[in-house]
Amino acid sequence: AAFQELDRIGLANVRAHNAEMLRRLGANLCGVPDLTVFEDEEAAVAFLTFQHAHVSADAIVGEMAANGIAIASVGLDYARWELEARGLTKIVRVAPHIYTTDHDIGRFTEELMRLAKRA
């Protein structure tokens, strides 16, 4: 079913949509205090990773899940070389998909901003 949906939408359309959502997300995340984004949204990645200086990755993931927003954390068991090179043990990863909307990006940003301000 997923391949049929991809065929209907078109791979180029999916890539273009997701790239635009990542661009908007990256631009929004720049406004969150004490947040560091690690990916370059211009590098054709499928996700952005970030960390907050005062809120743990697990706390961010948990808070977002409590608000119906699905994101993930990535630890040393999954990305050891990348994380150790940056002196990190865990980061947050967010990946928009073809059904992600501007509203979703805005809501994610608002929830993250609210969490960051509480820290």
C-alpha positions as CSV (number, residue, x, y, z in Angstrom):
1,A,0.0,0.0,0.0
2,A,2.9,2.4,0.8
3,F,4.5,1.8,-2.5
4,Q,1.2,2.4,-4.3
5,E,0.8,5.7,-2.5
6,L,4.3,6.7,-3.3
7,D,3.7,5.8,-7.0
8,R,0.5,7.9,-6.9
9,I,2.2,10.9,-5.3
10,G,5.5,10.6,-7.1
11,L,8.9,10.3,-5.5
12,A,10.0,13.7,-6.8
13,N,7.0,15.3,-5.2
14,V,7.7,13.5,-1.9
15,R,11.3,14.7,-1.9
16,A,10.4,18.3,-2.8
17,H,7.7,18.4,-0.1
18,N,9.9,16.9,2.6
19,A,12.8,19.2,1.7
20,E,10.5,22.2,2.0
21,M,9.2,21.1,5.4
22,L,12.8,20.6,6.6
23,R,13.7,24.0,5.4
24,R,10.8,25.6,7.3
25,L,11.5,23.5,10.3
26,G,15.2,24.5,10.3
27,A,14.3,28.1,10.0
28,N,11.8,27.9,12.9
29,L,14.3,26.0,15.1
30,C,16.8,28.8,14.8
31,G,14.4,30.9,16.9
32,V,14.3,28.5,19.9
33,P,16.6,29.7,22.7
34,D,19.6,27.4,23.6
35,L,18.9,25.0,20.8
36,T,21.6,23.6,18.5
37,V,20.6,22.1,15.1
38,F,23.2,19.7,13.7
39,E,22.0,19.1,10.2
40,D,22.3,21.4,7.3
41,E,18.8,21.5,5.8
42,E,20.4,22.2,2.4
43,A,22.3,18.9,2.4
44,A,19.3,16.7,1.2
45,V,18.8,15.0,4.5
46,A,15.6,13.3,5.5
47,F,15.6,14.6,9.1
48,L,17.0,17.3,11.4
49,T,18.8,16.5,14.7
50,F,19.2,18.9,17.5
51,Q,19.8,19.3,21.2
52,H,18.8,21.8,23.8
53,A,21.3,23.1,26.3
54,H,19.0,22.6,29.3
55,V,16.4,20.0,28.3
56,S,17.4,16.4,27.8
57,A,16.6,14.6,24.6
58,D,14.4,12.1,26.5
59,A,12.5,15.0,28.1
60,I,11.9,16.6,24.8
61,V,10.7,13.3,23.2
62,G,8.5,12.6,26.2
63,E,6.9,16.0,26.3
64,M,6.2,15.9,22.6
65,A,4.7,12.5,22.8
66,A,2.4,13.7,25.6
67,N,1.2,16.4,23.1
68,G,0.7,13.9,20.3
69,I,3.9,14.7,18.4
70,A,6.0,11.8,17.4
71,I,9.8,12.4,17.3
72,A,12.7,10.2,18.4
73,S,16.0,10.4,20.3
74,V,19.1,8.8,19.0
75,G,21.9,7.6,21.3
76,L,25.3,6.2,21.2
77,D,24.0,2.7,20.3
78,Y,22.7,4.1,17.0
79,A,25.1,6.9,16.0
80,R,28.2,6.4,18.2
81,W,30.8,8.0,15.8
82,E,28.7,11.0,15.0
83,L,27.8,11.7,18.6
84,E,31.2,11.0,20.1
85,A,32.8,13.3,17.6
86,R,30.5,16.1,18.9
87,G,30.9,15.1,22.6
88,L,27.3,14.1,22.8
89,T,25.5,11.0,24.1
90,K,22.0,11.6,22.8
91,I,20.2,13.9,20.4
92,V,16.6,14.5,19.2
93,R,15.7,13.6,15.6
94,V,12.6,15.0,13.8
95,A,11.6,13.8,10.3
96,P,8.7,15.3,8.4
97,H,6.9,13.2,5.8
98,I,4.6,13.8,2.9
99,Y,1.6,14.4,5.2
100,T,3.4,17.0,7.3
101,T,1.7,20.4,7.0
102,D,2.7,24.0,7.8
103,H,0.4,23.7,10.7
104,D,2.3,20.6,12.0
105,I,5.6,22.5,11.7
106,G,4.2,25.5,13.5
107,R,2.7,23.3,16.3
108,F,6.0,21.5,16.8
109,T,7.8,24.7,17.0
110,E,5.3,26.2,19.5
111,E,5.5,23.1,21.7
112,L,9.3,23.1,21.6
113,M,9.5,26.8,22.3
114,R,7.1,26.4,25.3
115,L,9.3,23.6,26.6
116,A,12.5,25.6,26.1
117,K,11.1,28.6,28.0
118,R,10.2,26.4,31.0
119,A,13.8,25.2,31.3
